[in-house]
């Protein structure tokens, strides 16, 4: 599955436990990443400063569902059951 352009659910729903520019302690679950622009695109995409967690994320129907709203819900649920 290709990422949905402008979704950004993976930049909001999960926690990121590694430092990144402007977020030295990472990002809590449910908090919008500083590097998500107004079109829900990652400003660190392709940069060596992008956290490994983000680079390892792979969109799939099981995780991303059929819409951005479903993706936020599913990723948030996964965050809750794995922490």
Beta strands, then each sheet from edge to edge (+ up, - down):
end
